[in-house]
Amino acid sequence: MNNRGARRQPEYDVVVVGAGPVGSAAALACAEYGLSTLCIEEHGTIGYPVQCAGLLSQNAFHECEVSGKSVLNEVSGAEVVTDSGNHLLINAGVTKAFVVDRGILDREMAERAAAAGAEFRLKTAVFRMEGNRLFTRGVEGHQEVSYKVLIAADGPRSSIARLRGMKRAGFYLAGVQAEIICENDPLFVGVYPDASPEFFAWRIPIDRKRVRIGLAGMTRVKEKFFSFSQRFPGSSLDFVLGTIPIGVMPVTYGDRAMYVGDAGGFAKPTSGGGVYTGIRTARHAAATAHHCIENSVFDDASLSRYEQLWKQDIGKELEQGLLMFRMRQTLGPVETGRLVRALSDPEILDIIRQYGDMDRPASVMKELLKKPALYRQSGMLIRCGIRMFTGYTL
Ligand SMILES: Cc1cc2nc3c(=O)[nH]c(=O)nc-3n(C[C@H](O)[C@H](O)[C@H](O)COP(=O)(O)OP(=O)(O)OC[C@H]3O[C@@H](n4cnc5c(N)ncnc54)[C@H](O)[C@@H]3O)c2cc1C
């Protein structure tokens, strides 16, 4: 590729590629450390197209550090519905999660980063890298940008990871979702394990008359989605296709770059949610960038601090989540029916209400494993759980 004609820019302390929630969180944190920060985004509008169900736990929402203007609904629990007719309602009685407009949320996050001093360059895509320089094309023509540290927040198909030849996430799920005009219960999210046996299908209420229905999986995803959507008769106003990476890439840093959010495969393997974990990684990457720049050290050993930080914070959860994801692949409708029946025990429901945390599901798993009733009903789950917490394979 010929770089002649590419305009050279001043060197930035940090360049963030991608202005999704994770890129904007990284740009904000870097700007707050006083680092000169540029955030590059290939789309002309931040937050669009939306590729998300917009369900955020209270914690995840607070991690975004935004006002309430993106919040469309508050939900206080979930109902699990299996094809065998088993039904489980988990009602926390208080708000457990928010349903948000991701377009508005992403934009507000970028606005905060820009107000803190980060520079944004839209409609500009990175297409080549060389040393600590990257080459972009976009509305301002071809440009060459140098950085001390790069934060790759360019989503599940990360071109930075590809250009750098990094090993990627272990699994990729395809997600399909539509917004439907349809009467529904606005207080509870619906989970339908049998509609997508490789993961699950969902119903997320926006209000009494509007709902987001979707599913994620690895095979025949559109076909399964159209069959699932028959349960929700109504006009569709919005249709989304997206990718969910499952499994963190084996090494998340190298050559002055750190991979955060979906670019690093940080979505939760249990739910596919990536906003909470992604923002946590953004903060760790910004702290590492600050440390490297303050000390003028840019070797891989210095960058490895990033991996230590995220592992201390969410490493165990992600590892255990991946085991649960693998276990999910072995559960058919008979087992999910049995499991839902076992979970309907009032004592077990109490534990779920007490320890349930969408972002850190390992704690509720640990408590559930202490219950013999669940042992009898669902040996496979328990075997997997014991392996998770003790390392022993039964
Ligand atoms: C159907 C579906 C439903 C989901 N539902 C939920 C949910 O309810 N809750 C939840 O927490 N998570 C959910 N997720 C996951 C969530 O959307 C992602 O984890 C989250 O958006 C990750 O944020 P990110 O900033 O890492 O990546 P992204 O949001 O993908 O942002 C990456 C950005 O990088 C830009 N970019 C890419 N390449 C380049 C390039 N070469 N140059 C410049 N810019 C580039 C892209 O345009 C994009 O704006 C869902 C995902 C799907 C597919």
PDBQT file of the ligand as one rigid body, heavy atoms in Angstrom, charges set to zero:
ROOT
HETATM    1  C1  LIG A 401     -27.685  -8.895  19.511  1.00  0.00    +0.000 C 
HETATM    2  C2  LIG A 401     -26.804  -8.417  20.632  1.00  0.00    +0.000 A 
HETATM    3  C3  LIG A 401     -27.364  -8.100  21.866  1.00  0.00    +0.000 A 
HETATM    4  C4  LIG A 401     -26.540  -7.649  22.925  1.00  0.00    +0.000 A 
HETATM    5  N1  LIG A 401     -27.117  -7.307  24.110  1.00  0.00    +0.000 NA
HETATM    6  C5  LIG A 401     -26.352  -6.850  25.143  1.00  0.00    +0.000 A 
HETATM    7  C6  LIG A 401     -26.948  -6.433  26.373  1.00  0.00    +0.000 A 
HETATM    8  O1  LIG A 401     -28.157  -6.486  26.535  1.00  0.00    +0.000 OA
HETATM    9  N2  LIG A 401     -26.127  -5.984  27.361  1.00  0.00    +0.000 N 
HETATM   10  C7  LIG A 401     -24.768  -5.917  27.208  1.00  0.00    +0.000 A 
HETATM   11  O2  LIG A 401     -24.045  -5.525  28.147  1.00  0.00    +0.000 OA
HETATM   12  N3  LIG A 401     -24.178  -6.275  26.034  1.00  0.00    +0.000 NA
HETATM   13  C8  LIG A 401     -24.943  -6.724  25.010  1.00  0.00    +0.000 A 
HETATM   14  N4  LIG A 401     -24.370  -7.088  23.817  1.00  0.00    +0.000 N 
HETATM   15  C9  LIG A 401     -22.906  -6.952  23.681  1.00  0.00    +0.000 C 
HETATM   16  C10 LIG A 401     -22.530  -5.492  23.567  1.00  0.00    +0.000 C 
HETATM   17  O3  LIG A 401     -23.255  -4.889  22.512  1.00  0.00    +0.000 OA
HETATM   18  C11 LIG A 401     -21.022  -5.360  23.324  1.00  0.00    +0.000 C 
HETATM   19  O4  LIG A 401     -20.339  -6.162  24.285  1.00  0.00    +0.000 OA
HETATM   20  C12 LIG A 401     -20.538  -3.924  23.465  1.00  0.00    +0.000 C 
HETATM   21  O5  LIG A 401     -21.114  -3.099  22.473  1.00  0.00    +0.000 OA
HETATM   22  C13 LIG A 401     -19.025  -3.894  23.323  1.00  0.00    +0.000 C 
HETATM   23  O6  LIG A 401     -18.597  -2.582  23.275  1.00  0.00    +0.000 OA
HETATM   24  P1  LIG A 401     -17.240  -2.204  22.502  1.00  0.00    +0.000 P 
HETATM   25  O7  LIG A 401     -17.093  -0.735  22.679  1.00  0.00    +0.000 OA
HETATM   26  O8  LIG A 401     -16.161  -3.140  22.931  1.00  0.00    +0.000 OA
HETATM   27  O9  LIG A 401     -17.503  -2.587  20.981  1.00  0.00    +0.000 OA
HETATM   28  P2  LIG A 401     -18.559  -1.954  19.960  1.00  0.00    +0.000 P 
HETATM   29  O10 LIG A 401     -19.768  -1.478  20.664  1.00  0.00    +0.000 OA
HETATM   30  O11 LIG A 401     -18.725  -2.995  18.890  1.00  0.00    +0.000 OA
HETATM   31  O12 LIG A 401     -17.799  -0.681  19.375  1.00  0.00    +0.000 OA
HETATM   32  C14 LIG A 401     -16.696  -0.828  18.508  1.00  0.00    +0.000 C 
HETATM   33  C15 LIG A 401     -16.590   0.427  17.687  1.00  0.00    +0.000 C 
HETATM   34  O13 LIG A 401     -15.395   0.367  16.900  1.00  0.00    +0.000 OA
HETATM   35  C16 LIG A 401     -15.664   0.882  15.607  1.00  0.00    +0.000 C 
HETATM   36  N5  LIG A 401     -14.664   0.328  14.686  1.00  0.00    +0.000 N 
HETATM   37  C17 LIG A 401     -14.512  -0.967  14.291  1.00  0.00    +0.000 A 
HETATM   38  N6  LIG A 401     -13.460  -1.095  13.453  1.00  0.00    +0.000 NA
HETATM   39  C18 LIG A 401     -12.925   0.140  13.304  1.00  0.00    +0.000 A 
HETATM   40  C19 LIG A 401     -11.819   0.659  12.565  1.00  0.00    +0.000 A 
HETATM   41  N7  LIG A 401     -11.025  -0.130  11.802  1.00  0.00    +0.000 N 
HETATM   42  N8  LIG A 401     -11.535   1.976  12.629  1.00  0.00    +0.000 NA
HETATM   43  C20 LIG A 401     -12.315   2.805  13.402  1.00  0.00    +0.000 A 
HETATM   44  N9  LIG A 401     -13.383   2.373  14.122  1.00  0.00    +0.000 NA
HETATM   45  C21 LIG A 401     -13.680   1.050  14.084  1.00  0.00    +0.000 A 
HETATM   46  C22 LIG A 401     -17.088   0.421  15.323  1.00  0.00    +0.000 C 
HETATM   47  O14 LIG A 401     -17.713   1.215  14.342  1.00  0.00    +0.000 OA
HETATM   48  C23 LIG A 401     -17.743   0.589  16.698  1.00  0.00    +0.000 C 
HETATM   49  O15 LIG A 401     -18.332   1.844  16.878  1.00  0.00    +0.000 OA
HETATM   50  C24 LIG A 401     -25.142  -7.537  22.736  1.00  0.00    +0.000 A 
HETATM   51  C25 LIG A 401     -24.574  -7.858  21.491  1.00  0.00    +0.000 A 
HETATM   52  C26 LIG A 401     -25.391  -8.292  20.455  1.00  0.00    +0.000 A 
HETATM   53  C27 LIG A 401     -24.757  -8.625  19.121  1.00  0.00    +0.000 C 
ENDROOT
TORSDOF 0
